[in-house]
Amino acid sequence: MAKKLALRITRTTRPGPRVADPDLGFGRVFTDHMLVMDYAPGTGWHDARIEPYGPLTLDPACLVLHYGQAVFDGFKAFRSSEGGVVLFRPTDHIARLNSSSARLCIPLVDEAFVLDALKQLIRLDADWVPRTFGCSLYIRPVVIATEAGLGVRPSKTYRFYTILSPVGAYYKEGFQPVRILVSDKYVRAVRGGLGAAKTPANYAASLLAAEEAKAAGFTQVLWLDGTERTYVEEVGTMNIFFRVGDRLVTPPLEGTILAGITRDCVIRLAAHWGIQMEERRISMPEVLAAHEAGELLEIFGSGTAAVISPVSELVFQGRSLIINQGRIGDWTQRLFETLTGIQYGKMEDPFGWTVPVSP
């Protein structure tokens, strides 16, 4: 790991046009600058720089293109109610990037340096941070293997880069109930695999099922375990929670699902409010039985992109489960309002989750 890295800044001479907040969509607009640094044996991470946003130059034989050695993460900056810019749990996201890197044999970054460099990048592009509630600046750090060569092995060289994207709602529905298809046809991850790492392979594995679900009118896929195909794991872009009576249940972290930062927020808020929280395996037969008994009161997903996403319908093997008559549940609503309230500075942050970009 490199020590005492210096950060070089080159400002763009051709700033891009701004897009009005209502027209942002998700992940279609990018800011003027990006953060980049490289890794080489013996040198470590070096040549850290902020430079104008632009294409990367890669050798056609670079290992990431052939063997998929890459990781990424995603978190957000928000325009607070007082006009400043804050990051939401950035240290946890950078630490998770390193955790994913360790699983993919990628050298770790200096977390404190990356956080400081990201703050400088966001200060430089602060005008791009949306001012509308519900919009934010999405931050995407990525590490890719750059050594040229064929043969399955870890690369010797890497590139770290971070791009910024002003975004609106992730789902076209916004904070409205979505329909979820439970897949027992495809498998996303198994124990001992890459399920807990935020790596492109996990998302590539989900594409076909997601496309089939969308063609059938669903927003996303709920994955089951890869062995018995009966235990709930996660949605393609979110962790999943079930309100069963007066309990909140979510699958445990057993190496097949992502340790979501928003998931952790939900668990901590539930404890803070005195809600009985259970991290345990939950099977589809149990979900079906709870619905039949009238005890399945709410289902929602959690994730950085969508924050909290209520689920109105779950479909499994042709059976439709309508949740709370298709309406947003009380706990779902409270969690969404609290998390977004903290993120935008409209509510007190008792957990220290927000970090100012400027001193």
N, C-alpha and C positions, 0 to 999 in steps of 0.2 A: 504494500500500500504506500502510495507516494506521500511524502511529508512536505510541509511548507510549500504547497503549490501556489504559484502566482496566477492571477487571472488577468488575461489580456482582453481588452474590449475594443471591438471595431464596430462603429455605428453604421447603419445602413445609409446610403445616399438616395435610396428610392423607397420611401415608406409606402406601405400598401394602403389601399382605400379602406375606410372603416365600413362596417356593415351594421345597420340599425339592429338594436337588440331583438325586436320581434322577428327579424328575418334570419337569425343566426343558425337555427337548427343545431345539430350536434356534430362536431368534428369536421366541418367543411371550411372553416375560416382559420387562418393561422397568422400569428403576429409577425413583427418585423425581424425579430432576432431569435437565435437559438444558442444554447449552451453546449459546448463540445469539448471532449478531451480524449486522449488516446492512451493505450497501454502497450508496453513492450517489455520483454524479459530484461531484467537487470535495471531497467529504468523505472518501471512501475507506471502509475498514472502520471501523465505529463501533458504539457502544452494545453492547459486549460484555457478556453477562450469563449467569449461571447462574440458572435459574428452574425452577419445578416442571414436570415432564413434562406435556405436554398438547397439544391440537390446534393446528395452525397455521391462521391465517386468511389466505386467499389470494383475490385478485380472480378471478372466473371467466375473465377475459381475460388473466391473467398468462401470460407467454410460455412458461414451462416446460410448461404444460398443453397448449399447441398445437404447439410446435416442439421440445420435448424437451431444452432447454438445461439440462443437469444433470450433475453428477459426484458420485461418492462413493468411499469407501474402506472398508476394514475391517481391524481388527487386534485384539489381545487383551491383557488384563491377567490375570495369574495370581496365585494365592495360593501363595507360596513355601513350601518345607518348613519354614522358620523362622517362618511366620505373616505375614510382610509381603506387600505387593502389588508386583509388578513388571510393567512394560510390555515387550513383545517388539518390538524394532526400530521404535519409534514414529517416529523421525525419518525413516526410509526411507518409511514409509507416508504421512506428511504431505507429504514431497517428491513422492511419486507422485500424491497428490491434486492438487498444484500442476501437475504435468506433464499430468494429465488436463484440468485447468482451462484450461491454455494451448491445448490442442487444441480446446476448446469455446468459446474467446473469453471466458472467465470470469476476472475479476481474481484475482490470486494472493493468498493469505493470508500473513501473517507467521508463518513456521513455528515460530520460537522462542516467540512469544506463544501460538500454538495449543497447543503442547506443554505450556507452563506452565499454561494454562487447563484443559487436559484433566486434568492432575495434580490440580488443585484440585477439578474435578468428581468425579474418582474417589475422592479423599479424602473428599468429602462423602457419597458413596454407597458407601463401603468395605464396609459390612455386607452389601452385595449380592454381593460377590465370592465365588463358591463356594469351599468348602473341600475338595471331593472331587477327587481326581486324575482327570483326564479332563474336568473341567468348568472353565469360565473365564468371564471377563467380556468379551463381544464389544463392540467400540467402533465405531460407525458414524458417521463424519463425512460430511456431505452439503452440497453447494452447489446452489441452484436459482435460476433466473431469475424475478424477481418483478414486473417491469414489466408493467403492463396495456396491451394493445394487440394488434392483429392485423397481420401482415406479417412475413415471414421476415427477421430481423436479430438481432444480439446485443442482449440486454436492457441497459438502463442501470442497473438496480438488481438486487441479489441478496440472498439470505439464506443464511448458513452456519449449520448446526446440527449437533449431535452428540448421539446418544442411546446409551444403554448397555443391554446385554441379557445377563443371566447365562444361560449356555448349557451344554448337554451336547454329545454327539456330533452332528456335522452329518448324517452318514448313519446311518440306523437300524441298519445293520450294525455301526457302530462301527469299530474297527480289525480288520475282517474283509474278506476278498477280495470284490470287487464285479464284476459283469458289465457290460461296456461295449459299446455298439453303435456301430460306425463308420458315420457318415452320409456318403453321397455323393449324397444326394437334395437336401439343403438346403445353403445357404452362410451362414456366420456373418459373415465379414469378408473384405475384399480389401485388397491393398496400396494405401496412400494413403487408406484409410478410417479408421474409428474403432476398429479392432480392438485397438490398443495403449492406448486410453483406457478407464478404468473409468467407463463412462457407461451409463445405463439402456438405451439403444438396443441395445447389444451383447447384453444379457440378454433383451430383448424378442424379438430375432431368433432366440434359441435355444429359445424356449418350445415351439413346435409340435413340433420334432424331439424334444425332451426328453419331451414328453407321449406321443408315439408310442412312444418307446423304453421308457418306464415301462409302458405298456400291454402291451408285448411281454415284460415281465419283466426289463428292464435297469435299472441304477441311473443311468446317465448316457450321454451321447453323446460320441464322439470326433469332432472336426471335422477335415475335410481342407481343403486350400487352395482358395480360391474360383475359381481359374483352371483348373487341370488336374484338380482333385479327386482327387489321388493322394498328395500330400505331407501327412504328419501335422502338425497344428497344436496344438490343446489340447482338453482335455475342457471341458464347459460350466462347471465350477466349479474346475478345476484345470489346472495344467501337467502334462505327461506325460513320463515317463522310461522308457527301455527298457534292460535289461541284455542286451547281446549279447556272449556269451562273457565276456571279462574287461574289457569296455568299457561305459561308461554313456553313452547317447546321448539327447539331448533337442533338439527343434526350436529354431532360433535366433530371436532377437528381430529380426524384419524388418518390424515395423509392423502385423502382423495378430494377434498374441497379446499377452497381458498380461505385463509384466515382473514376474512373481510374486516376492514377497519370500521366500517359502518355497522357491521354485525356486532363488533365489540362495543360500539356506542350503544346499541339497542340493549345488549345484555347489562351494561353498566347503568343505563337509565332505568331498566326494569328493577334492578336491585335498589336503586336510589328511591324508587317509588313504592317499594315493598311488594312488587309483583313476584309471584313464585315462578322462578326461571329454571327450566330443565334443559341441559345440553345432553342429549341422549339420542340413540337410534330410534327412529320412528318409521314404521312400515306403512305401506299403502293399505293393507288390511286394517291397521289401526286407524288410519285417516278415514277410511270408508265407514268403519264402525262408529267413530266419533260423529261423523256427519249424520249417519242413520239415527243416532241417539239424540241429535240436536245439540251436541256439545261442541261442534266445530264452529266457533263463533267468528273467527277472523283468520285470514291468511294474508301475509304480505312478504314482499322481498325487500332486501336492504343492499345497498351498494353505493359506491361513490358517485356513479353517473346518475342514477335515478333517485338517490337518497332513500326514500321509502316508497314502495310501489304496491298499492292494494290489489289483491286478487279477487275477482268477482266470480270466477268459474275455474274449476279444475276438472279436466277430462282424462279419465284413465280407462283404457280398454273399452271405449265406447260409452262409459258411464259418466254422466255429467253431475258434478257437485256444485250447486249454486251456493255461494258463501254470503251469508248475511243479506240475503235477498238482492245480491248484486250491489250493495251499498258499502261505502267506506266505514269500517268499524271504529269504535271509540278509541281503542288503543292505537290503531294504525294512525288515526288523525292526530292524536296527541304526540306520538313519536315524530311524525312529520313536522308538526308545528314547532316542537321543541328543538329538533335538530336544525331546521332551517332558521329558527329564531336565534340559536347560538351562532350559527355560521354567518348570519348577516348582522350580528350585533344587536338584535332586537330583544334578546333575552340574556340573562346572566349566564356566564359560563363557569359553573362550579368545578369543572374538571380540568381546566387549563388546556382545552383542546385547540383554541385559536392562538395563532402566533402572528403578531404584526410583521408586515413586510418591512416597514421603515422603523428605525429605532425610536 
